[in-house]
């Protein structure tokens, strides 16, 4: 039986939108839920980066196009984007670490959108995700990229984990799969 639910599919297919809609439905049913999603940042119609946005509304930089966020530390890059690892960790890690601090009698949902190349520069993030994968009090609802090029260790661990239900999002199913995702998360909570 699945203990976690993840969405995968190509960039721009609607994974984050589905996560946000599922989160609203789960929240409205009174489930304890926390976590974050990533959001494009646009300027003049052009994507200039991504922010991390918590479910409580806090926002921090995940990446920006080619800007040098700090010359004092190592620069992490994915394509044209420079990842602000300190900003990401400051916002995301407390959510992941606090996710399992609730009552062990009540399972909680932790939204992680996404577990991708930018986020995986953080070893602390990888460690926190692995802990939640093996723990019993947290149901992760997250997104992972489709395999492309070099496989990403933790992403493949998630994709092949027998306790993870993975939904592949396509143009054909994205408008009618929301209920299945919500139902899968609710089953994990039982």
C-alpha positions as CSV (number, residue, x, y, z in Angstrom):
1,X,0.0,0.0,0.0
2,X,1.2,3.5,-0.8
3,X,2.4,5.8,1.9
4,X,3.3,8.8,-0.3
5,X,2.0,10.3,-3.5
6,X,4.2,12.0,-6.2
7,X,3.4,13.6,-9.5
8,X,5.8,13.4,-12.5
9,X,5.7,14.8,-16.0
10,X,7.5,17.2,-18.3
11,X,8.1,20.8,-17.3
12,X,5.0,23.0,-17.7
13,X,2.5,20.2,-17.8
14,X,0.6,21.4,-14.7
15,X,2.2,19.4,-11.8
16,X,2.4,22.5,-9.5
17,X,-1.1,23.5,-10.4
18,X,-2.4,20.1,-9.5
19,X,-0.4,20.1,-6.2
20,X,-1.9,23.5,-5.3
21,X,-5.5,22.3,-6.1
22,X,-5.0,19.1,-4.1
23,X,-3.6,21.0,-1.2
24,X,-6.6,23.3,-1.1
25,X,-9.0,20.3,-1.1
26,X,-7.0,18.5,1.6
27,X,-6.7,21.7,3.8
28,X,-10.5,22.3,3.5
29,X,-11.2,18.8,4.8
30,X,-9.2,19.8,8.0
31,X,-6.1,17.7,7.4
32,X,-2.9,18.9,9.0
33,X,-0.8,19.9,5.9
34,X,2.3,22.0,5.4
35,X,5.1,22.3,2.9
36,X,6.1,24.4,-0.1
37,X,5.8,24.7,-3.8
38,X,7.9,26.4,-6.4
39,X,6.6,29.3,-8.5
40,X,8.0,30.9,-11.6
41,X,9.1,34.5,-11.3
42,X,8.5,36.6,-14.4
43,X,9.7,40.1,-15.4
44,X,8.4,41.7,-18.5
45,X,6.9,38.4,-19.7
46,X,10.3,36.6,-19.3
47,X,11.0,33.9,-16.7
48,X,13.8,35.1,-14.6
49,X,13.8,32.5,-11.9
50,X,11.9,30.5,-9.3
51,X,10.8,31.2,-5.7
52,X,9.9,28.8,-3.0
53,X,6.5,29.6,-1.5
54,X,5.3,27.9,1.8
55,X,1.7,27.0,2.3
56,X,1.6,29.7,4.9
57,X,2.6,32.3,2.3
58,X,6.3,32.9,3.1
59,X,8.4,33.4,0.0
60,X,12.1,33.0,-0.7
61,X,14.4,32.9,-3.7
62,X,15.2,29.5,-5.2
63,X,17.0,30.7,-8.3
64,X,17.5,33.6,-10.6
65,X,18.8,33.9,-14.2
66,X,22.6,34.3,-14.3
67,X,22.8,36.7,-11.4
68,X,25.6,36.3,-8.9
69,X,23.7,35.9,-5.6
70,X,26.8,35.8,-3.5
71,X,30.5,35.7,-4.4
72,X,31.3,34.6,-0.9
73,X,30.1,31.0,-1.4
74,X,30.1,28.4,-4.1
75,X,27.7,29.0,-7.0
76,X,25.2,26.3,-7.8
77,X,23.8,26.4,-11.3
78,X,21.1,24.6,-13.3
79,X,21.3,25.8,-16.9
80,X,21.0,29.6,-16.9
81,X,19.7,29.7,-13.3
82,X,21.9,30.3,-10.2
83,X,20.4,28.5,-7.2
84,X,20.3,30.4,-3.9
85,X,20.9,27.4,-1.7
86,X,20.9,29.4,1.6
87,X,17.5,31.0,0.9
88,X,16.0,27.6,-0.1
89,X,17.3,25.8,2.9
90,X,16.3,28.6,5.3
91,X,12.7,28.3,4.1
92,X,12.2,24.6,3.2
93,X,14.3,22.8,5.8
94,X,12.3,23.9,8.9
95,X,9.1,22.8,7.2
96,X,10.5,19.3,6.5
97,X,12.1,18.9,9.9
98,X,8.9,20.1,11.7
99,X,6.6,18.0,9.6
100,X,6.9,15.0,11.9
101,X,6.8,16.9,15.2
102,X,3.1,16.6,15.4
103,X,1.2,13.9,17.3
104,X,2.3,10.5,16.2
105,X,-1.4,9.5,16.3
106,X,-2.3,11.9,13.6
107,X,-0.6,11.6,10.2
108,X,0.3,14.8,8.5
109,X,0.7,15.8,4.8
110,X,3.9,17.5,3.7
111,X,3.9,19.1,0.3
112,X,7.2,19.1,-1.5
113,X,7.0,20.7,-5.0
114,X,9.5,19.8,-6.1
115,X,12.4,17.4,-5.7
116,X,14.5,18.4,-8.7
117,X,18.0,19.4,-9.7
118,X,17.9,22.8,-8.0
119,X,16.7,21.5,-4.6
120,X,19.1,18.5,-4.8
121,X,22.1,20.8,-4.3
122,X,21.1,20.6,-0.6
123,X,22.4,17.5,1.1
124,X,20.2,18.5,4.2
125,X,17.1,18.5,1.9
126,X,18.0,15.1,0.5
127,X,18.5,13.7,4.1
128,X,15.1,15.2,5.3
129,X,13.3,13.7,2.3
130,X,14.8,10.3,2.9
131,X,13.8,10.5,6.6
132,X,10.2,11.2,5.6
133,X,10.2,8.4,3.1
134,X,11.1,5.9,5.8
135,X,9.1,7.4,8.6
136,X,5.5,6.6,9.3
137,X,3.8,9.8,10.5
138,X,4.2,11.9,7.3
139,X,2.5,11.5,3.9
140,X,4.5,13.3,1.3
141,X,2.6,14.8,-1.6
142,X,5.3,16.0,-4.1
143,X,6.6,16.3,-7.6
144,X,9.6,14.8,-9.3
145,X,11.0,15.3,-12.8
146,X,10.8,12.8,-15.5
147,X,14.0,10.9,-16.1
148,X,16.2,12.8,-18.5
149,X,20.0,12.4,-18.9
150,X,21.8,11.6,-15.7
151,X,19.4,10.0,-13.2
152,X,19.0,11.8,-9.9
153,X,19.6,9.4,-7.0
154,X,16.8,10.4,-4.6
155,X,14.4,10.9,-7.4
156,X,14.9,7.4,-8.6
157,X,14.6,6.1,-5.0
158,X,11.2,7.8,-4.9
159,X,10.1,6.6,-8.4
160,X,10.9,3.0,-7.7
161,X,9.8,2.9,-4.0
162,X,6.9,0.4,-3.6
163,X,5.4,2.6,-1.0
164,X,5.1,5.6,-3.4
165,X,2.2,6.1,-5.7
166,X,3.4,8.0,-8.8
167,X,1.0,9.7,-11.1
168,X,2.4,10.6,-14.6
169,X,0.7,13.9,-15.6
170,X,0.0,14.4,-19.3
171,X,-2.0,16.9,-21.4
172,X,-4.6,14.2,-21.8
173,X,-5.1,13.5,-18.1
174,X,-4.2,16.7,-16.2
175,X,-7.8,18.1,-16.3
176,X,-9.4,15.0,-14.8
177,X,-6.8,13.4,-12.4
178,X,-7.2,15.7,-9.4
179,X,-9.7,13.6,-7.7
180,X,-7.5,10.5,-8.1
181,X,-4.6,12.4,-6.5
182,X,-6.6,13.6,-3.5
183,X,-8.1,10.1,-3.0
184,X,-4.6,8.5,-3.1
185,X,-3.4,10.9,-0.4
186,X,-6.4,10.3,1.8
187,X,-5.8,6.5,1.5
188,X,-2.2,7.0,2.6
189,X,-3.5,8.8,5.7
190,X,-5.5,5.8,6.9
